[in-house]
Amino acid sequence: MAAIDDLKTLLSQDISQLDTLADILGREKTCLANSDVRQLEALTKEKNDLLGAVRERAKQKIRTLVQMGYRPESGEPSRFIRSAGFSELFQLWQEADQKLRACQTLNQTNGRVISHLQKRLSKLTDIFRGATGQQKLYGAQGQQTTVSSSTVLASA
């Protein structure tokens, strides 16, 4: 079947590019640790390009699966592939899924590092401005907001 071969090709490309993405995320972590902004910008562009290609292939994979008889409302594509008896295809799907999850974990780790750096920068900025005595509240998204208030003890 041509659709199976197309899907195998798409999954092989995913696996290759997800390996590259994992490498980029590792280098991104190193750049974050060393505060190498120029290299970080280049890695971010490269990462975004790879993610765009992976997203486009995801659409192609779903279209190919639909051609093979998969119904998107019926659940995960991996169950369809397994139940159809395409063992080699299922192994490729599982490998791509594992690599995607590994990349997500690396990306979340880098996100936490960035969040920590942003909070540290915010605290340093507050110190420079002399605003360290003000209370902070956390919003629904975890962002900090400064609360300023004044208490009038007496008025004439």
Secondary structure in CASP SS format (residue, H / E / C, confidence):
PFRMAT SS
TARGET T0000
AUTHOR 0000-0000-0000
METHOD secondary structure of the structure
MODEL  1
M C 1.00
A H 1.00
A H 1.00
I H 1.00
D H 1.00
D H 1.00
L H 1.00
K H 1.00
T H 1.00
L H 1.00
L H 1.00
S H 1.00
Q H 1.00
D H 1.00
I H 1.00
S H 1.00
Q H 1.00
L H 1.00
D H 1.00
T H 1.00
L H 1.00
A H 1.00
D H 1.00
I H 1.00
L H 1.00
G H 1.00
R H 1.00
E H 1.00
K H 1.00
T H 1.00
C H 1.00
L H 1.00
A H 1.00
N H 1.00
S C 1.00
D C 1.00
V H 1.00
R H 1.00
Q H 1.00
L H 1.00
E H 1.00
A H 1.00
L H 1.00
T H 1.00
K H 1.00
E H 1.00
K H 1.00
N H 1.00
D H 1.00
L H 1.00
L H 1.00
G H 1.00
A H 1.00
V H 1.00
R H 1.00
E H 1.00
R H 1.00
A H 1.00
K H 1.00
Q H 1.00
K H 1.00
I H 1.00
R H 1.00
T H 1.00
L H 1.00
V H 1.00
Q H 1.00
M C 1.00
G C 1.00
Y C 1.00
R C 1.00
P H 1.00
E H 1.00
S H 1.00
G C 1.00
E C 1.00
P H 1.00
S H 1.00
R H 1.00
F H 1.00
I H 1.00
R H 1.00
S H 1.00
A C 1.00
G C 1.00
F C 1.00
S H 1.00
E H 1.00
L H 1.00
F H 1.00
Q H 1.00
L H 1.00
W H 1.00
Q H 1.00
E H 1.00
A H 1.00
D H 1.00
Q H 1.00
K H 1.00
L H 1.00
R H 1.00
A H 1.00
C H 1.00
Q H 1.00
T H 1.00
L H 1.00
N H 1.00
Q H 1.00
T H 1.00
N H 1.00
G H 1.00
R H 1.00
V H 1.00
I H 1.00
S H 1.00
H H 1.00
L H 1.00
Q H 1.00
K H 1.00
R H 1.00
L H 1.00
S H 1.00
K H 1.00
L H 1.00
T H 1.00
D H 1.00
I H 1.00
F H 1.00
R H 1.00
G C 1.00
A C 1.00
T C 1.00
G C 1.00
Q C 1.00
Q E 1.00
K E 1.00
L E 1.00
Y E 1.00
G C 1.00
A C 1.00
Q C 1.00
G C 1.00
Q C 1.00
Q E 1.00
T E 1.00
T E 1.00
V E 1.00
S C 1.00
S C 1.00
S C 1.00
T C 1.00
V C 1.00
L C 1.00
A C 1.00
S C 1.00
A C 1.00
END
